[in-house]
């Protein structure tokens, strides 16, 4: 909720989300630490009094709202955002983060029949988090604007305060023994955690946290940029806590340990050959692997949990491990790796943490070695270049192959070093082989995701990919090198627009959000000025690399590239300075909602000349943005026309033309009339009942279209 509040101020950059996540994880760890040390120093009953006072002071911070305190947001925005988070929600969030371990420790002193083992309450806590996670995009976001969400949250906090007060009273009235007596009695018959225990807790929390983020990043960048996809892995991750810490887990540890070897290899195989496997095969295998691995690690956490006396310390190490996993994936991996390598590394770490369950006999190992030899023979076809075999094998073939490998892992359970070396060598060789097969020429990565440049199978075109989305291409030879391709072809909607404008030549100022490879610069003429607004510096580096792309170099217009979030950087442009503003930032699953709100639309109109045109490229497999733009145009009394150039012939596909959908918004003009009469552009009407998005309200579920699972 609060992250959505600050998007208009700081833009939709991953730096915003990373800073928010860093704050949340740090506050959670701090809250767990405060609970642990306050109970350790004060005892349960006196800490209960302190906690009631702390919770009551949180009411003074309500309702949740942005506290700017006169800050200069332009200077070090990440630092500014962190200060805003601390001033706005730092105290109530810190108080709430103390709740789960605190209530469990209180319960252990309540005299209840289950007080000796309060960990089942952690299952209830995660069940609540899981319900909240699912309810926010499905119920809360579509029904309530942010201002109303803040008020409802304030009411919920008030109810929580009263319930914590009731719990504190029950602790004081409980007939249980005193804190000192309880601790002394427990100490005699319990194991005191040592350094090895604490490090084991830390790793068992860190590795699944890293695996969760690695799985999410891989699926949303290397498989399919499906909106709201991140919810599914996070829900699976939370569900494992609910299961393993429940009183009667309905999935046993032994069952998960038996299944795990069979699910270790398939994700690695899909990382290497996944683009040849349908999504309906790809996704279930990765998500199943996440579930099984998290169940094994979290199951070990539940099995190794200490007595209630050390409960708060146990959760403190869990929080520290979860934070370490998040920081590794969010801050370290993008700098160290140019692919999503942290994902297979997390799988390797899961294998190394696997507890001993079975060990192969010498006879079993000889049998397994023979199966491995047969497997390499079986895969010799794909390794030789016939990668289509994996596609036709599908899920059954992959599972059969992984089952053969499973026996080998059983034989190596007590040899983690060998297991780690096996994984590392397989992943390294596989990735290198995969790049050579795909003719990858350049790879890089930033907080905005991985990108790469490669040749098409015919070696005629250089292709630029950001994640799984094609963001531009250029021919390598002759006339093919001197024309725009993909969404920007001369025969497509954008070409139709510029050919119509050329009928009345005049110098034009053009703003473009989203650089790609600079294809739109091909339409620039001498005397024009083109300002690109691009969020990722690595995209500019790729577009200016003349080994692959030359649109920027060959453009006769004056081209300028402005790095930063378009909502923030375009706002600094002079008023009424552009003839055309082309919004080309919506061709992937993770659309920048903050560029589609009423406030963002009004800002763009202010930068456009009175007779200017606002052009949107809204090509998307999963999201239909037509109702959003139709509503914005109707509210401002403007005309909107649309061209759905989605029926592409085989010849056009071979010539690197891709389907595209474009919308033009502006005052009625001759250009629109010509486009409608000569090229079949249609009027985009407002959708009845559709509510336009604002900085205070947006509903992504309302525009998700039924996907094609190809």
Secondary structure per residue as TSV (DSSP state, phi and psi in degrees):
chain	resnum	aa	ss	phi	psi
A	1	X	-	360.0	-48.8
A	2	X	H	-72.1	-33.0
A	3	X	H	-60.4	-39.3
A	4	X	H	-65.4	-33.7
A	5	X	H	-62.2	-38.2
A	6	X	H	-90.7	-5.8
A	7	X	H	-56.2	-45.6
A	8	X	H	-62.4	-25.6
A	9	X	H	-81.6	-34.7
A	10	X	H	-118.3	-2.6
A	11	X	-	83.1	174.3
A	12	X	S	-95.5	33.0
A	13	X	-	-75.9	152.1
A	14	X	H	-59.6	-24.5
A	15	X	H	-58.9	-34.2
A	16	X	H	-65.2	-49.2
A	17	X	H	-66.5	-39.1
A	18	X	H	-64.3	-40.4
A	19	X	H	-66.0	-42.5
A	20	X	H	-62.2	-44.4
A	21	X	H	-64.5	-40.1
A	22	X	H	-60.2	-43.2
A	23	X	H	-62.5	-47.2
A	24	X	H	-61.7	-45.5
A	25	X	H	-67.7	-38.5
A	26	X	H	-67.0	-42.4
A	27	X	H	-65.1	-38.0
A	28	X	H	-63.9	-45.7
A	29	X	H	-63.1	-40.9
A	30	X	H	-63.7	-41.9
A	31	X	H	-62.4	-42.3
A	32	X	H	-64.6	-38.6
A	33	X	H	-66.2	-41.8
A	34	X	H	-62.4	-40.9
A	35	X	H	-62.1	-46.4
A	36	X	H	-62.1	-50.7
A	37	X	H	-75.4	-32.0
A	38	X	H	-68.6	-40.7
A	39	X	H	-69.0	-37.7
A	40	X	H	-63.2	-38.2
A	41	X	H	-86.0	-36.0
A	42	X	H	-102.7	-20.9
A	43	X	-	85.7	165.8
A	44	X	H	-66.7	-47.9
A	45	X	H	-68.5	-43.4
A	46	X	H	-69.5	-34.0
A	47	X	H	-66.3	-31.5
A	48	X	H	-61.3	-40.1
A	49	X	H	-63.7	-46.3
A	50	X	H	-60.0	-41.2
A	51	X	H	-64.7	-40.7
A	52	X	H	-59.9	-41.5
A	53	X	H	-64.1	-43.7
A	54	X	H	-64.0	-44.6
A	55	X	H	-62.5	-39.9
A	56	X	H	-64.3	-35.9
A	57	X	H	-67.6	-23.9
A	58	X	H	-63.6	-24.8
A	59	X	G	-61.7	-28.8
A	60	X	G	-66.2	-17.8
A	61	X	G	-92.7	2.6
A	62	X	-	-96.6	155.5
A	63	X	S	-75.5	161.3
A	64	X	-	-65.0	125.5
A	65	X	-	-155.6	164.0
A	66	X	-	-76.4	129.5
A	67	X	-	-112.0	103.8
A	68	X	-	-86.0	-34.7
A	69	X	T	54.2	37.1
A	70	X	T	68.1	22.2
A	71	X	-	-73.4	151.6
A	72	X	-	-91.4	100.5
A	73	X	T	-69.5	-21.5
A	74	X	T	-71.7	-23.7
A	75	X	S	-92.1	118.8
A	76	X	S	46.7	71.7
A	77	X	H	-58.4	-35.3
A	78	X	H	-65.2	-39.0
A	79	X	H	-66.5	-42.5
A	80	X	H	-60.8	-41.8
A	81	X	H	-64.6	-41.1
A	82	X	H	-63.1	-40.1
A	83	X	H	-65.4	-41.2
A	84	X	H	-61.7	-42.3
A	85	X	H	-60.9	-43.2
A	86	X	I	-65.3	-45.6
A	87	X	I	-70.9	-31.9
A	88	X	I	-87.4	-48.8
A	89	X	I	-129.3	5.9
A	90	X	I	-58.2	-47.6
A	91	X	H	-71.0	-52.3
A	92	X	H	-62.1	-34.8
A	93	X	H	-67.7	-39.3
A	94	X	H	-62.6	-41.8
A	95	X	H	-63.6	-44.6
A	96	X	H	-66.3	-36.2
A	97	X	H	-64.0	-20.3
A	98	X	T	-80.3	-13.7
A	99	X	H	-66.3	-50.0
A	100	X	H	-59.9	-55.6
A	101	X	H	-66.5	-32.1
A	102	X	H	-64.3	-49.0
A	103	X	H	-65.0	-35.0
A	104	X	H	-67.2	-38.6
A	105	X	H	-67.9	-39.4
A	106	X	H	-60.3	-44.0
A	107	X	H	-61.1	-34.3
A	108	X	H	-65.6	-15.9
A	109	X	T	-111.4	16.8
A	110	X	S	-88.0	-14.0
A	111	X	-	83.8	3.4
A	112	X	-	-67.9	157.4
A	113	X	T	-62.6	-27.5
A	114	X	T	-101.3	14.9
A	115	X	T	-63.4	-24.5
A	116	X	T	-71.6	-18.9
A	117	X	-	-139.4	79.1
A	118	X	T	-85.0	9.0
A	119	X	T	-68.7	-17.4
A	120	X	H	-63.7	-21.3
A	121	X	H	-67.9	-25.1
A	122	X	H	-67.3	-33.2
A	123	X	H	-62.8	-43.7
A	124	X	H	-64.3	-38.5
A	125	X	H	-61.9	-45.2
A	126	X	H	-71.0	-30.4
A	127	X	H	-63.1	-39.9
A	128	X	H	-63.6	-41.4
A	129	X	H	-63.7	-39.5
A	130	X	H	-64.3	-43.4
A	131	X	H	-62.9	-42.2
A	132	X	H	-63.1	-41.3
A	133	X	H	-59.1	-44.5
A	134	X	H	-75.3	-33.1
A	135	X	H	-74.5	-29.9
A	136	X	I	-61.4	-54.6
A	137	X	I	-74.9	-23.3
A	138	X	I	-88.8	-38.4
A	139	X	I	-117.9	-50.0
A	140	X	I	-71.6	-52.7
A	141	X	H	-61.8	-44.2
A	142	X	H	-68.7	-25.6
A	143	X	H	-100.4	-26.7
A	144	X	-	-124.6	132.9
A	145	X	-	-69.8	164.6
A	146	X	H	-58.8	-38.1
A	147	X	H	-62.5	-41.0
A	148	X	H	-71.1	-37.2
A	149	X	H	-57.8	-41.7
A	150	X	H	-62.5	-40.3
A	151	X	H	-67.7	-42.3
A	152	X	H	-64.3	-40.2
A	153	X	H	-62.3	-38.2
A	154	X	H	-62.9	-41.3
A	155	X	H	-62.5	-42.5
A	156	X	H	-61.4	-38.8
A	157	X	H	-65.3	-38.8
A	158	X	H	-62.2	-41.7
A	159	X	H	-64.5	-40.4
A	160	X	H	-61.4	-39.3
A	161	X	H	-60.7	-44.5
A	162	X	H	-65.2	-39.5
A	163	X	H	-68.6	-37.8
A	164	X	H	-66.1	-36.9
A	165	X	H	-60.9	-43.2
A	166	X	H	-62.6	-41.4
A	167	X	H	-64.0	-40.4
A	168	X	H	-63.4	-40.6
A	169	X	H	-62.7	-41.4
A	170	X	H	-63.9	-37.7
A	171	X	H	-61.5	-44.1
A	172	X	H	-68.5	-31.0
A	173	X	H	-90.3	-6.2
A	174	X	-	-65.7	143.5
A	175	X	-	-81.8	7.3
A	176	X	S	-63.2	165.9
A	177	X	-	-65.5	166.7
A	178	X	-	-68.3	163.1
A	179	X	H	-55.7	-48.9
A	180	X	H	-64.3	-41.9
A	181	X	H	-65.2	-42.0
A	182	X	H	-62.0	-46.8
A	183	X	H	-64.9	-39.5
A	184	X	H	-67.0	-40.8
A	185	X	H	-66.7	-38.5
A	186	X	H	-69.8	-35.7
A	187	X	H	-62.8	-34.3
A	188	X	H	-63.7	-33.7
A	189	X	T	-114.7	19.6
A	190	X	S	-126.9	159.6
A	191	X	-	-88.6	127.1
A	192	X	-	-83.8	124.4
A	193	X	-	-59.8	135.7
A	194	X	-	-108.9	-172.3
A	195	X	H	-61.5	-40.6
A	196	X	H	-62.7	-43.4
A	197	X	H	-59.5	-45.3
A	198	X	H	-66.2	-41.0
A	199	X	H	-66.7	-34.3
A	200	X	H	-66.6	-43.3
A	201	X	H	-58.5	-45.4
A	202	X	H	-59.0	-48.2
A	203	X	H	-69.5	-38.1
A	204	X	H	-65.9	-21.9
A	205	X	H	-90.7	-36.9
A	206	X	H	-68.5	-46.0
A	207	X	H	-65.2	-47.0
A	208	X	H	-63.2	-33.5
A	209	X	H	-62.3	-45.5
A	210	X	H	-65.0	-39.4
A	211	X	H	-63.7	-40.1
A	212	X	H	-58.4	-51.6
A	213	X	H	-68.2	-36.9
A	214	X	H	-64.8	-43.5
A	215	X	H	-61.4	-45.8
A	216	X	H	-62.6	-46.7
A	217	X	H	-61.9	-44.2
A	218	X	H	-63.5	-46.7
A	219	X	I	-66.0	-37.0
A	220	X	I	-84.9	-14.4
A	221	X	I	-113.7	-39.2
A	222	X	I	-100.2	-11.9
A	223	X	I	-113.9	-63.2
A	224	X	-	-160.6	131.2
A	225	X	-	-86.3	70.0
A	226	X	-	-86.6	131.1
A	227	X	T	-63.0	144.4
A	228	X	T	62.5	13.1
A	229	X	T	-63.4	-30.6
A	230	X	H	-60.7	-21.1
A	231	X	H	-65.7	-38.3
A	232	X	H	-63.4	-52.2
A	233	X	H	-59.7	-39.1
A	234	X	H	-66.4	-38.3
A	235	X	H	-64.2	-40.3
A	236	X	H	-62.7	-44.5
A	237	X	H	-59.2	-46.9
A	238	X	H	-66.7	-37.3
A	239	X	H	-61.9	-32.7
A	240	X	H	-64.8	-37.3
A	241	X	H	-63.5	-42.3
A	242	X	H	-59.0	-42.0
A	243	X	H	-72.1	-51.4
A	244	X	H	-72.3	-26.2
A	245	X	T	-96.9	2.9
A	246	X	S	-72.2	164.2
A	247	X	T	-63.7	-41.2
A	248	X	T	-129.3	83.6
A	249	X	-	-56.6	129.8
A	250	X	S	-84.3	-3.4
A	251	X	S	-124.9	119.3
A	252	X	-	-79.6	159.7
A	253	X	H	-61.5	-42.3
A	254	X	H	-61.6	-38.6
A	255	X	H	-63.0	-45.0
A	256	X	H	-65.5	-37.9
A	257	X	H	-66.9	-33.3
A	258	X	H	-70.9	-35.9
A	259	X	H	-76.6	-33.7
A	260	X	H	-54.1	-44.9
A	261	X	H	-59.7	-29.3
A	262	X	H	-76.8	-13.2
A	263	X	H	-113.7	3.6
A	264	X	H	-72.2	-42.3
A	265	X	H	-82.5	-39.5
A	266	X	H	-52.4	-44.2
A	267	X	H	-60.1	-37.3
A	268	X	H	-63.7	-42.2
A	269	X	H	-63.1	-39.1
A	270	X	H	-71.9	-30.5
A	271	X	H	-62.0	-37.2
A	272	X	H	-81.6	-35.7
A	273	X	H	-124.2	13.4
A	274	X	G	-60.2	-29.4
A	275	X	G	-69.8	-9.6
A	276	X	G	-100.8	4.7
A	277	X	S	-114.1	134.2
A	278	X	-	-59.3	152.6
A	279	X	H	-59.5	-37.8
A	280	X	H	-67.5	-13.9
A	281	X	H	-95.4	-42.1
A	282	X	H	-62.5	-54.0
A	283	X	H	-61.2	-50.3
A	284	X	H	-58.4	-36.9
A	285	X	H	-66.7	-46.1
A	286	X	H	-64.7	-42.2
A	287	X	H	-70.5	-36.6
A	288	X	H	-64.1	-41.7
A	289	X	H	-61.8	-43.2
A	290	X	H	-59.3	-44.5
A	291	X	H	-62.5	-48.3
A	292	X	H	-65.1	-47.0
A	293	X	H	-64.3	-42.3
A	294	X	H	-66.1	-36.5
A	295	X	H	-62.8	-41.2
A	296	X	H	-65.0	-48.9
A	297	X	H	-66.9	-48.4
A	298	X	H	-69.4	-30.4
A	299	X	H	-63.4	-38.6
A	300	X	H	-65.3	-37.3
A	301	X	H	-60.2	-46.8
A	302	X	H	-63.7	-38.5
A	303	X	H	-69.9	-33.2
A	304	X	T	-95.5	11.3
A	305	X	-	-65.0	143.6
A	306	X	-	-83.9	-177.2
A	307	X	-	-67.3	167.4
A	308	X	G	-60.1	-24.7
A	309	X	G	-61.7	-35.6
A	310	X	G	-100.9	17.9
A	311	X	H	-59.1	-48.2
A	312	X	H	-66.4	-35.3
A	313	X	H	-67.0	-38.9
A	314	X	H	-57.7	-48.2
A	315	X	H	-69.3	-30.0
A	316	X	H	-62.5	-43.3
A	317	X	H	-70.5	-33.5
A	318	X	H	-62.8	-45.2
A	319	X	H	-63.7	-39.4
A	320	X	H	-64.2	-42.3
A	321	X	H	-64.6	-43.5
A	322	X	H	-61.3	-40.4
A	323	X	H	-65.9	-41.1
A	324	X	H	-63.1	-41.1
A	325	X	H	-63.1	-41.0
A	326	X	H	-66.0	-42.1
A	327	X	H	-66.2	-37.7
A	328	X	I	-61.4	-46.4
A	329	X	I	-73.6	-36.2
A	330	X	I	-85.1	-34.8
A	331	X	I	-111.6	-34.2
A	332	X	I	-92.1	-50.0
A	333	X	H	-55.6	-44.3
A	334	X	H	-62.2	-26.3
A	335	X	H	-84.0	-34.7
A	336	X	H	-87.5	-39.2
A	337	X	-	-109.9	145.8
A	338	X	S	-100.9	4.9
A	339	X	S	-133.0	179.5
A	340	X	S	-83.1	55.5
A	341	X	H	-69.6	-20.4
A	342	X	H	-63.1	-22.8
A	343	X	H	-68.1	-56.8
A	344	X	H	-63.5	-29.2
A	345	X	H	-64.6	-37.3
A	346	X	H	-66.5	-37.1
A	347	X	H	-63.5	-41.4
A	348	X	H	-61.1	-43.1
A	349	X	H	-64.3	-36.8
A	350	X	H	-60.8	-42.7
A	351	X	H	-63.0	-37.8
A	352	X	H	-70.8	-28.8
A	353	X	H	-84.9	-7.9
A	354	X	-	-59.3	128.4
A	355	X	-	-72.9	152.5
A	356	X	-	-63.6	127.8
A	357	X	-	-131.2	-40.7
A	358	X	-	-139.9	155.2
A	359	X	-	-138.4	137.2
A	360	X	-	-76.9	141.2
A	361	X	-	-77.1	162.4
A	362	X	H	-53.7	-37.8
A	363	X	H	-66.0	-41.5
A	364	X	H	-62.4	-40.8
A	365	X	H	-65.3	-40.2
A	366	X	H	-62.9	-38.6
A	367	X	H	-64.1	-41.9
A	368	X	H	-67.8	-40.5
A	369	X	H	-57.7	-38.9
A	370	X	H	-64.6	-39.4
A	371	X	H	-65.4	-38.4
A	372	X	H	-63.0	-42.8
A	373	X	H	-60.4	-41.9
A	374	X	H	-65.2	-35.1
A	375	X	H	-65.6	-42.0
A	376	X	H	-62.3	-37.2
A	377	X	H	-64.9	-40.5
A	378	X	H	-61.5	-37.7
A	379	X	T	-90.8	3.9
A	380	X	H	-63.3	-31.0
A	381	X	H	-63.2	-55.8
A	382	X	H	-59.3	-39.6
A	383	X	H	-66.2	-26.4
A	384	X	T	-79.3	-8.2
A	385	X	T	128.9	-14.9
A	386	X	-	-84.5	70.7
A	387	X	T	-72.5	-10.9
A	388	X	H	-65.9	-21.1
A	389	X	H	-58.4	-41.2
A	390	X	H	-61.9	-38.6
A	391	X	H	-59.7	-45.0
A	392	X	H	-77.4	-26.5
A	393	X	H	-64.0	-40.5
A	394	X	H	60.4	-152.1
A	395	X	H	-64.6	-39.9
A	396	X	H	-63.2	-46.6
A	397	X	H	-61.5	-41.6
A	398	X	H	-66.2	-42.5
A	399	X	H	-67.3	-36.9
A	400	X	H	-63.6	-45.7
A	401	X	H	-61.9	-42.3
A	402	X	H	-69.1	-30.7
A	403	X	H	-64.0	-36.6
A	404	X	H	-64.6	-42.8
A	405	X	H	-64.3	-29.2
A	406	X	H	-56.4	-43.1
A	407	X	H	-59.5	-36.5
A	408	X	H	-63.7	-39.9
A	409	X	H	-66.4	-37.1
A	410	X	H	-57.7	-40.3
A	411	X	H	-70.1	-18.7
A	412	X	T	-110.8	12.6
A	413	X	T	-58.6	-33.6
A	414	X	T	-96.4	15.4
A	415	X	-	-130.7	69.0
A	416	X	H	-63.0	-30.7
A	417	X	H	-64.3	-45.1
A	418	X	H	-61.9	-40.6
A	419	X	H	-62.5	-43.5
A	420	X	H	-64.1	-41.7
A	421	X	H	-63.1	-41.4
A	422	X	H	-58.7	-47.4
A	423	X	H	-62.2	-48.2
A	424	X	H	-61.2	-46.4
A	425	X	H	-64.9	-43.4
A	426	X	H	-62.0	-44.8
A	427	X	H	-66.6	-45.4
A	428	X	H	-61.9	-50.4
A	429	X	H	-63.6	-40.9
A	430	X	H	-63.1	-43.7
A	431	X	H	-65.9	-40.5
A	432	X	H	-64.0	-42.7
A	433	X	H	-63.8	-40.8
A	434	X	H	-63.4	-43.1
A	435	X	H	-62.7	-39.6
A	436	X	H	-67.6	-36.7
A	437	X	H	-68.4	-37.7
A	438	X	H	-86.3	-1.0
A	439	X	T	59.0	46.0
A	440	X	E	-74.5	126.4
A	441	X	E	-100.2	-28.1
A	442	X	E	-154.0	134.7
A	443	X	E	-129.1	145.5
A	444	X	E	-157.5	171.2
A	445	X	E	-157.8	144.2
A	446	X	E	-139.6	-171.5
A	447	X	T	-64.4	-15.9
A	448	X	T	-89.1	1.2
A	449	X	E	115.6	170.1
A	450	X	E	-80.1	149.3
A	451	X	E	-136.7	154.4
A	452	X	E	-154.1	155.4
A	453	X	E	-116.5	132.4
A	454	X	E	-147.6	166.4
A	455	X	E	-88.2	152.3
A	456	X	-	-74.1	170.2
A	457	X	T	-58.3	-25.3
A	458	X	T	-90.9	-3.5
A	459	X	S	64.8	18.6
A	460	X	S	-93.8	-19.4
A	461	X	E	-132.7	145.1
A	462	X	E	-96.2	126.8
A	463	X	E	-112.5	138.9
A	464	X	E	-114.4	118.4
A	465	X	E	-115.4	136.6
A	466	X	E	-115.5	102.6
A	467	X	T	69.9	-127.3
A	468	X	T	-98.3	-0.9
A	469	X	E	-94.8	127.6
A	470	X	E	-75.2	118.9
A	471	X	E	-109.8	10.8
A	472	X	E	153.7	160.3
A	473	X	E	-155.2	160.2
A	474	X	E	-148.9	139.8
A	475	X	E	-66.9	156.0
A	476	X	S	-99.0	-19.9
A	477	X	S	-133.3	146.3
A	478	X	G	53.0	-138.5
A	479	X	G	-65.0	-27.4
A	480	X	G	-60.4	-28.2
A	481	X	G	-78.4	-12.5
A	482	X	G	-112.0	33.8
A	483	X	S	-148.4	148.6
A	484	X	-	-74.3	148.5
A	485	X	-	-124.6	-168.7
A	486	X	B	53.4	-119.8
A	487	X	T	-76.7	-7.4
A	488	X	T	-116.0	20.9
A	489	X	-	-65.0	157.1
A	490	X	T	-63.5	-33.2
A	491	X	T	-81.1	-9.0
A	492	X	S	-87.3	-177.2
A	493	X	H	-57.5	-42.6
A	494	X	H	-66.3	-41.2
A	495	X	H	-61.6	-39.5
A	496	X	H	-61.4	-40.5
A	497	X	H	-63.5	-49.8
A	498	X	H	-69.4	-35.1
A	499	X	H	-64.1	-34.5
A	500	X	H	-68.8	-40.4
A	501	X	H	-67.4	-32.5
A	502	X	G	-63.5	-18.6
A	503	X	G	-64.7	-20.1
A	504	X	G	-128.3	77.2
A	505	X	-	-60.8	134.7
A	506	X	-	-167.2	145.6
A	507	X	-	-59.9	136.1
A	508	X	-	-130.9	145.6
A	509	X	E	-100.1	124.2
A	510	X	E	-124.8	132.0
A	511	X	E	-110.9	136.6
A	512	X	E	-133.0	123.5
A	513	X	E	-94.5	121.8
A	514	X	-	99.1	115.5
A	515	X	-	-89.7	-45.2
A	516	X	T	59.5	-129.2
A	517	X	T	-102.4	9.8
A	518	X	-	82.3	24.6
A	519	X	G	-58.8	-38.1
A	520	X	G	-65.8	-23.5
A	521	X	G	-60.3	-21.4
A	522	X	G	-58.4	-29.3
A	523	X	G	-83.7	-6.8
A	524	X	-	-70.6	142.8
A	525	X	-	-115.2	162.6
A	526	X	T	-58.5	129.6
A	527	X	T	99.7	-18.5
A	528	X	-	-76.0	158.7
A	529	X	E	-125.8	126.6
A	530	X	E	-119.4	120.5
A	531	X	E	-108.6	114.4
A	532	X	E	-91.7	133.5
A	533	X	E	-111.2	106.3
A	534	X	E	-125.2	134.4
A	535	X	S	-84.0	-26.0
A	536	X	-	-110.2	115.9
A	537	X	H	-60.2	-29.5
A	538	X	H	-68.2	-27.9
A	539	X	H	-66.1	-41.0
A	540	X	H	-62.1	-41.9
A	541	X	H	-60.3	-42.6
A	542	X	H	-67.0	-42.2
A	543	X	H	-66.8	-29.1
A	544	X	T	-89.3	-4.2
A	545	X	-	-76.7	104.3
A	546	X	T	-71.1	-7.5
A	547	X	T	-67.0	-25.9
A	548	X	T	-116.3	-44.3
A	549	X	-	-134.5	141.7
A	550	X	-	-132.8	13.4
A	551	X	H	-61.3	-42.1
A	552	X	H	-68.3	-41.6
A	553	X	H	-66.0	-39.5
A	554	X	H	-83.4	-8.7
A	555	X	-	-70.5	127.1
A	556	X	-	-76.8	-14.6
A	557	X	S	-77.3	167.1
A	558	X	E	-84.1	114.0
A	559	X	E	-107.6	132.9
A	560	X	E	-130.6	136.3
A	561	X	E	-113.3	123.7
A	562	X	E	-111.5	117.9
A	563	X	E	-88.7	130.5
A	564	X	S	145.6	168.5
A	565	X	-	-63.5	132.3
A	566	X	H	-62.9	-32.8
A	567	X	H	-62.1	-35.2
A	568	X	H	-88.2	-42.5
A	569	X	H	-75.9	-39.5
A	570	X	G	-64.6	-30.6
A	571	X	G	-63.6	-21.2
A	572	X	G	-86.1	-8.9
A	573	X	S	-69.7	153.1
A	574	X	-	-60.4	148.5
A	575	X	T	-64.9	143.4
A	576	X	T	52.2	47.4
A	577	X	-	-108.1	-10.8
A	578	X	E	-116.3	138.4
A	579	X	E	-80.5	-35.8
A	580	X	E	-133.3	136.1
A	581	X	E	-122.7	115.5
A	582	X	E	-107.0	114.8
A	583	X	E	-93.5	105.5
A	584	X	-	-123.0	51.7
A	585	X	-	-126.0	24.6
A	586	X	-	-124.2	23.5
A	587	X	S	-101.9	39.3
A	588	X	S	-149.7	175.5
A	589	X	S	-69.3	-32.6
A	590	X	S	-92.6	80.4
A	591	X	-	-76.6	146.2
A	592	X	-	-79.9	92.4
A	593	X	G	-58.7	-33.3
A	594	X	G	-68.0	-9.2
A	595	X	G	-93.0	-1.8
A	596	X	S	-117.5	12.2
A	597	X	S	-88.3	166.8
A	598	X	H	-59.4	-39.2
A	599	X	H	-66.9	-41.2
A	600	X	H	-66.8	-38.1
A	601	X	H	-64.5	-43.9
A	602	X	H	-63.7	-37.9
A	603	X	H	-63.0	-44.1
A	604	X	H	-64.2	-39.8
A	605	X	H	-62.4	-35.1
A	606	X	H	-68.0	-25.7
A	607	X	H	-85.7	-8.9
A	608	X	E	-98.5	144.7
A	609	X	E	-66.1	157.1
A	610	X	E	-55.1	-33.4
A	611	X	E	-101.4	17.0
A	612	X	E	-79.8	174.7
A	613	X	E	-127.4	140.7
A	614	X	E	-109.1	117.8
A	615	X	E	-115.7	130.9
A	616	X	E	-118.3	132.6
A	617	X	E	-101.7	106.5
A	618	X	-	-114.8	29.3
A	619	X	-	-61.5	125.8
A	620	X	-	-163.7	133.3
A	621	X	S	-74.0	-27.4
A	622	X	S	-115.5	-15.5
A	623	X	B	-127.6	133.9
A	624	X	-	-106.1	103.2
A	625	X	-	-91.4	2.9
A	626	X	H	-58.8	-44.6
A	627	X	H	-62.1	-33.5
A	628	X	H	-64.3	-48.9
A	629	X	H	-70.9	-36.6
A	630	X	H	-60.4	-40.6
A	631	X	H	-67.9	-41.7
A	632	X	H	-64.9	-42.3
A	633	X	H	-64.1	-44.7
A	634	X	H	-64.1	-40.0
A	635	X	H	-62.6	-30.1
A	636	X	T	-98.6	7.9
A	637	X	T	66.0	30.8
A	638	X	-	-106.9	161.1
A	639	X	E	-94.4	138.1
A	640	X	E	-126.1	130.7
A	641	X	E	-123.7	153.0
A	642	X	E	-136.2	143.9
A	643	X	E	-126.2	116.5
A	644	X	E	-101.5	91.0
A	645	X	E	-92.8	73.4
A	646	X	-	-110.7	-10.5
A	647	X	-	-97.4	99.8
A	648	X	-	-108.2	131.5
A	649	X	-	-76.4	165.1
A	650	X	H	-62.5	-37.5
A	651	X	H	-63.9	-40.2
A	652	X	H	-67.3	-37.0
A	653	X	H	-61.7	-43.0
A	654	X	H	-65.2	-27.8
A	655	X	T	-88.6	14.7
A	656	X	T	66.5	34.3
A	657	X	B	-95.4	136.4
A	658	X	-	-118.9	153.9
A	659	X	-	-60.1	147.5
A	660	X	E	-153.3	154.2
A	661	X	E	-129.3	126.5
A	662	X	E	-127.5	144.1
A	663	X	E	-127.0	134.8
A	664	X	E	-116.2	130.4
A	665	X	E	-125.9	135.2
A	666	X	E	174.1	-174.1
A	667	X	S	-70.0	146.3
A	668	X	-	-53.8	131.7
A	669	X	-	-149.0	172.2
A	670	X	H	-64.5	-34.9
A	671	X	H	-59.7	-45.4
A	672	X	H	-63.7	-40.4
A	673	X	H	-62.3	-41.9
A	674	X	H	-66.3	-43.0
A	675	X	H	-62.2	-38.5
A	676	X	H	-72.1	-39.0
A	677	X	H	-77.8	-41.5
A	678	X	H	-92.7	-27.7
A	679	X	H	-123.8	3.6
A	680	X	-	77.8	20.8
A	681	X	-	-62.6	146.9
A	682	X	E	-117.4	153.8
A	683	X	E	-72.5	132.7
A	684	X	-	-94.7	108.7
A	685	X	-	-87.7	154.5
A	686	X	-	-69.6	139.6
A	687	X	-	-78.9	122.8
A	688	X	T	-58.4	132.8
A	689	X	T	83.1	-6.1
A	690	X	-	-81.7	128.8
A	691	X	-	-93.3	125.8
A	692	X	-	-65.2	151.0
A	693	X	-	-80.9	148.0
A	694	X	B	-133.7	174.3
A	695	X	T	-63.7	-19.2
A	696	X	T	-95.5	-15.4
A	697	X	B	-151.7	131.8
A	698	X	-	-153.4	152.9
A	699	X	-	-139.9	92.1
A	700	X	G	-66.2	-32.7
A	701	X	G	-61.5	-28.9
A	702	X	G	-70.9	-14.3
A	703	X	G	-119.1	8.2
A	704	X	B	-77.9	127.2
A	705	X	-	-97.0	161.8
A	706	X	-	-67.1	121.8
A	707	X	-	-76.6	158.4
A	708	X	-	-98.5	117.5
A	709	X	-	-89.1	64.6
A	710	X	-	-116.1	360.0
